[in-house]
Amino acid sequence: MSSFQVGVVGAGRVGAVLAAALRDAGHEITAAAGDSDASLARIDALLPGVANLKPSAVARSCDVLLLTVPDDMLGNVVRVLADSGALREGQYVVHTSGRHGLAVLEPAAAIGARVIAMHPAMTFTGTDVDLDRLGGCVFGLTAGVAERAMAEELVAALGGRPMWVPEEMRTLYHAGLAHGANHLVTLVSEAMEILAAAGATDPAGTLRPLLTAALDNALNHGDAALTGPIVRGDVNTVRAHLDDVLANAPHTLPSYVAMARATLDRAVGDGRLLPLRAARISELLDAAVAETGRVAGADVRTAHRFRIG
């Protein structure tokens, strides 16, 4: 494997870790750009001795430029670097956004830079804990034919596995990851709040064995892993759930209902739930939504009457 001079613009949780992993693989990290106290601390911890420079200086210092800035900033960063003359023909410009493909790098490509989209499908802490987690991590790659070998070489250096994503599918690819990971955090947090309302002193410990098994089963078996009252058609149990959630943790009811509807559709679709029972559960969910709206309306009227909020 060739050795490259790598610069990183955006020493956030992702950028600092990827740069550290590439240095461990034998590549030189020429410079990093980070403004916040957290970024400076990550450079000190993960990239000791690496200079913290302005983005344009970082870009001029390297053969491979990693752009690890937030999605909404990426286009502007590329444009500014291109317009300032910091990018050059033949240089590799690689971003780590899940949503974006190559189009956002067009200002760099117009100069003759070789552009790659390389997104690690992993949640980062921004610490050295992430370095071991990179092993086996899937990287969503988009690149031209001439850049494919380099993209795969970078992923190999990071200990990851390549997954090629067509340009027009980048946003959908990212939506799948966000739906699975980000929404899972919201779901688990709400489940812990419901358990706390029920008196659990250790909601996380209560859920951990259940969630670990459920996640493994879902990843291995898909819909066949579904269990619980909706799949069994336990109408009265679902009714009781809705009543108690509304009474004790009403802010979690909308997501409970939304996930219940999705579970209901999947259970009917694979034939495990009879349409008649599904219809009865669906009626309960409709009634719960209506009751939530009624309660919310009453709260708004009460707040207005007493000039609260």
C-alpha positions as CSV (number, residue, x, y, z in Angstrom):
1,M,0.0,0.0,0.0
2,S,1.3,3.4,-0.9
3,S,1.9,6.1,1.8
4,F,0.0,9.3,1.5
5,Q,0.2,12.8,3.0
6,V,-3.3,13.3,4.5
7,G,-4.9,16.5,5.7
8,V,-8.2,16.8,7.6
9,V,-10.6,19.8,7.6
10,G,-13.0,19.4,10.4
11,A,-11.4,17.7,13.5
12,G,-14.7,16.6,14.8
13,R,-15.6,13.1,16.2
14,V,-15.2,11.5,12.7
15,G,-12.3,13.5,11.3
16,A,-9.9,13.2,14.2
17,V,-10.6,9.4,14.5
18,L,-10.2,8.7,10.8
19,A,-7.0,10.7,10.7
20,A,-5.6,8.8,13.7
21,A,-6.4,5.5,12.1
22,L,-4.8,6.5,8.8
23,R,-1.7,7.6,10.7
24,D,-1.6,4.2,12.5
25,A,-1.8,2.6,9.1
26,G,1.4,4.4,8.1
27,H,0.1,7.6,6.4
28,E,1.4,11.0,7.3
29,I,-1.1,13.5,8.7
30,T,0.2,16.8,7.6
31,A,-2.2,19.1,9.4
32,A,-5.7,19.4,10.8
33,A,-8.2,22.3,10.9
34,G,-10.4,22.7,14.0
35,D,-11.8,25.8,15.8
36,S,-13.7,24.6,18.8
37,D,-12.3,23.7,22.1
38,A,-13.5,20.1,21.6
39,S,-11.8,19.9,18.2
40,L,-8.5,21.2,19.6
41,A,-8.7,18.7,22.4
42,R,-9.3,15.9,19.9
43,I,-6.3,17.0,17.9
44,D,-4.1,16.9,21.0
45,A,-5.4,13.5,22.1
46,L,-5.6,11.7,18.8
47,L,-3.2,13.5,16.6
48,P,-0.3,14.7,18.9
49,G,2.2,16.8,17.1
50,V,-0.1,17.5,14.2
51,A,-0.4,21.2,13.4
52,N,-3.7,23.0,13.6
53,L,-3.9,25.2,10.5
54,K,-6.5,27.1,8.5
55,P,-8.5,24.9,6.1
56,S,-6.8,26.4,3.0
57,A,-3.3,25.7,4.5
58,V,-4.4,22.1,5.3
59,A,-5.6,21.6,1.8
60,R,-2.3,22.9,0.3
61,S,-0.3,20.5,2.6
62,C,-1.6,17.2,1.5
63,D,-2.1,14.6,-1.3
64,V,-5.4,13.4,0.2
65,L,-7.7,15.9,1.8
66,L,-10.4,14.6,4.2
67,L,-13.4,16.9,4.5
68,T,-15.2,15.8,7.7
69,V,-17.4,18.9,8.2
70,P,-21.2,18.8,8.8
71,D,-23.4,18.1,5.7
72,D,-24.8,21.5,5.4
73,M,-21.4,23.2,5.5
74,L,-19.7,20.8,3.0
75,G,-20.7,22.6,-0.2
76,N,-19.6,25.9,1.0
77,V,-16.2,24.5,2.3
78,V,-15.5,22.9,-1.1
79,R,-16.4,26.1,-3.0
80,V,-14.2,28.3,-0.8
81,L,-11.2,26.0,-1.0
82,A,-11.6,25.7,-4.8
83,D,-12.0,29.5,-5.3
84,S,-9.0,30.3,-3.0
85,G,-6.7,28.1,-5.1
86,A,-6.1,25.7,-2.2
87,L,-7.0,22.6,-4.2
88,R,-5.0,21.3,-7.2
89,E,-5.2,18.9,-10.1
90,G,-4.6,15.3,-9.2
91,Q,-5.2,15.8,-5.5
92,Y,-7.7,13.4,-3.8
93,V,-10.6,15.3,-2.1
94,V,-12.6,12.9,0.1
95,H,-15.7,13.8,2.1
96,T,-17.3,11.6,4.8
97,S,-20.9,12.7,4.5
98,G,-23.5,10.0,4.3
99,R,-26.1,12.2,2.5
100,H,-23.8,13.7,-0.2
101,G,-22.2,12.0,-3.2
102,L,-19.9,13.5,-5.8
103,A,-22.1,16.4,-6.9
104,V,-21.1,18.4,-3.8
105,L,-17.5,18.1,-4.8
106,E,-18.0,19.5,-8.3
107,P,-15.9,22.7,-7.6
108,A,-13.0,20.4,-6.7
109,A,-13.5,18.1,-9.7
110,A,-13.7,21.1,-12.0
111,I,-10.1,22.0,-11.0
112,G,-9.0,18.4,-11.8
113,A,-9.1,17.0,-8.2
114,R,-10.0,13.4,-7.9
115,V,-13.1,13.2,-5.8
116,I,-14.5,10.4,-3.5
117,A,-17.4,10.1,-1.1
118,M,-16.5,7.8,1.8
119,H,-19.0,7.5,4.7
120,P,-18.3,5.3,7.7
121,A,-21.6,3.6,8.8
122,M,-20.7,4.0,12.5
123,T,-21.5,6.2,15.5
124,F,-18.4,8.0,16.7
125,T,-17.4,9.1,20.2
126,G,-14.4,11.1,19.0
127,T,-12.0,9.1,21.3
128,D,-9.5,6.3,20.8
129,V,-12.3,3.9,21.7
130,D,-13.5,4.3,18.1
131,L,-10.2,3.1,16.6
132,D,-10.9,-0.5,17.4
133,R,-14.6,-0.2,16.3
134,L,-13.5,0.8,12.8
135,G,-12.5,-2.8,12.2
136,G,-15.2,-4.3,10.0
137,C,-17.1,-1.0,9.7
138,V,-18.9,-0.6,6.4
139,F,-18.0,2.5,4.4
140,G,-20.5,3.8,1.9
141,L,-18.4,4.7,-1.2
142,T,-19.2,6.7,-4.3
143,A,-16.4,7.4,-6.8
144,G,-15.6,7.5,-10.5
145,V,-14.0,4.5,-12.2
146,A,-10.5,6.0,-11.9
147,E,-10.9,6.7,-8.2
148,R,-12.4,3.3,-7.1
149,A,-9.1,1.7,-6.3
150,M,-8.0,4.6,-4.2
151,A,-11.3,4.6,-2.3
152,E,-11.0,0.9,-1.5
153,E,-7.3,1.4,-0.5
154,L,-8.4,4.1,2.0
155,V,-11.1,1.9,3.4
156,A,-8.6,-1.0,3.8
157,A,-6.2,1.2,5.6
158,L,-9.0,2.1,8.0
159,G,-9.8,-1.6,8.6
160,G,-13.3,-1.2,7.0
161,R,-15.4,-2.9,4.3
162,P,-16.4,-1.1,1.1
163,M,-20.0,-0.8,0.0
164,W,-20.6,1.0,-3.3
165,V,-23.5,3.4,-3.3
166,P,-24.8,4.9,-6.6
167,E,-24.7,8.7,-6.7
168,E,-28.5,9.0,-6.9
169,M,-29.0,6.7,-3.9
170,R,-26.8,8.5,-1.4
171,T,-29.6,10.3,0.4
172,L,-31.7,7.1,0.6
173,Y,-28.7,5.2,1.9
174,H,-28.2,7.8,4.6
175,A,-31.9,7.8,5.5
176,G,-31.7,4.1,6.1
177,L,-28.8,4.5,8.5
178,A,-30.4,7.5,10.3
179,H,-33.8,5.7,10.6
180,G,-32.1,2.7,12.1
181,A,-29.6,4.4,14.4
182,N,-30.8,7.9,15.3
183,H,-34.5,6.9,15.7
184,L,-33.4,3.9,17.7
185,V,-31.9,6.2,20.3
186,T,-35.1,8.2,20.5
187,L,-37.1,4.9,20.8
188,V,-34.9,3.5,23.5
189,S,-34.9,6.8,25.4
190,E,-38.7,7.0,25.4
191,A,-38.9,3.3,26.5
192,M,-36.6,4.2,29.5
193,E,-38.9,7.1,30.3
194,I,-42.0,4.9,30.3
195,L,-40.2,2.4,32.6
196,A,-39.1,5.1,34.9
197,A,-42.7,6.3,35.1
198,A,-43.6,2.8,36.1
199,G,-41.2,2.9,39.0
200,A,-38.1,1.2,37.5
201,T,-35.0,2.3,39.3
202,D,-32.7,1.0,36.5
203,P,-34.5,1.4,33.2
204,A,-31.4,0.9,31.1
205,G,-30.4,-2.3,33.0
206,T,-34.0,-3.5,32.6
207,L,-34.0,-3.0,28.9
208,R,-30.4,-4.0,28.0
209,P,-30.9,-7.9,27.8
210,L,-34.2,-7.5,26.0
211,L,-32.9,-4.9,23.5
212,T,-29.7,-6.8,22.9
213,A,-31.6,-10.0,22.0
214,A,-34.1,-8.1,19.9
215,L,-31.5,-6.2,17.9
216,D,-29.5,-9.4,17.2
217,N,-32.7,-11.3,16.2
218,A,-33.9,-8.4,14.0
219,L,-30.5,-8.2,12.2
220,N,-30.4,-11.9,11.7
221,H,-34.1,-12.7,10.9
222,G,-35.9,-9.5,10.0
223,D,-39.6,-9.4,10.5
224,A,-39.5,-13.0,11.8
225,A,-38.0,-11.6,15.0
226,L,-41.2,-9.6,15.8
227,T,-42.9,-10.6,19.0
228,G,-45.3,-8.9,21.4
229,P,-49.0,-8.1,21.8
230,I,-49.5,-6.6,18.3
231,V,-48.1,-9.7,16.5
232,R,-50.2,-11.9,18.8
233,G,-53.3,-9.8,18.2
234,D,-53.7,-9.1,22.0
235,V,-56.3,-6.3,21.6
236,N,-56.9,-5.8,25.3
237,T,-53.2,-5.6,26.1
238,V,-52.7,-2.9,23.4
239,R,-55.7,-1.0,24.8
240,A,-54.2,-1.1,28.3
241,H,-50.8,0.0,27.0
242,L,-52.4,3.0,25.3
243,D,-54.4,4.0,28.4
244,D,-51.4,3.8,30.7
245,V,-49.0,5.5,28.4
246,L,-51.5,8.3,27.9
247,A,-51.9,8.7,31.6
248,N,-48.3,8.5,32.7
249,A,-46.0,9.4,29.7
250,P,-48.2,11.1,27.1
251,H,-45.3,12.7,25.3
252,T,-44.2,9.2,24.2
253,L,-47.6,8.2,22.8
254,P,-47.2,9.6,19.3
255,S,-44.1,7.4,18.6
256,Y,-45.7,4.4,20.3
257,V,-48.7,4.7,18.0
258,A,-46.5,5.3,14.9
259,M,-44.4,2.2,15.6
260,A,-47.4,0.2,16.5
261,R,-49.0,1.0,13.2
262,A,-45.8,0.0,11.3
263,T,-45.6,-3.2,13.3
264,L,-49.3,-3.9,12.6
265,D,-48.7,-3.6,8.9
266,R,-45.7,-5.9,8.9
267,A,-47.5,-8.5,11.0
268,V,-50.5,-8.5,8.6
269,G,-48.2,-8.5,5.6
270,D,-46.4,-11.7,6.5
271,G,-49.7,-13.4,7.5
272,R,-49.1,-13.7,11.3
273,L,-52.0,-11.5,12.2
274,L,-55.6,-11.9,11.0
275,P,-57.0,-8.8,9.3
276,L,-60.0,-8.7,11.7
277,R,-57.8,-8.4,14.8
278,A,-55.6,-5.9,12.9
279,A,-58.6,-3.8,12.3
280,R,-59.6,-3.8,15.9
281,I,-56.0,-2.7,17.0
282,S,-56.0,0.0,14.3
283,E,-59.3,1.4,15.7
284,L,-57.6,1.5,19.1
285,L,-54.7,3.4,17.7
286,D,-57.0,5.9,15.9
287,A,-58.9,6.5,19.2
288,A,-55.6,7.0,21.1
289,V,-54.5,9.7,18.5
290,A,-57.9,11.4,18.9
291,E,-57.6,11.4,22.7
292,T,-54.1,12.7,22.6
293,G,-55.3,15.6,20.5
294,R,-58.2,16.3,22.8
295,V,-55.9,16.3,25.9
296,A,-53.4,18.5,24.2
297,G,-56.1,20.9,23.2
298,A,-57.4,21.0,26.8
299,D,-53.8,21.7,28.0
300,V,-53.5,24.6,25.6
301,R,-56.8,26.1,26.6
302,T,-55.9,25.8,30.3
303,A,-52.5,27.4,29.8
304,H,-54.1,30.3,27.9
305,R,-56.7,30.7,30.6
306,F,-54.1,31.0,33.4
307,R,-51.5,32.7,31.2
308,I,-49.1,29.8,31.6
309,G,-46.3,29.3,29.1
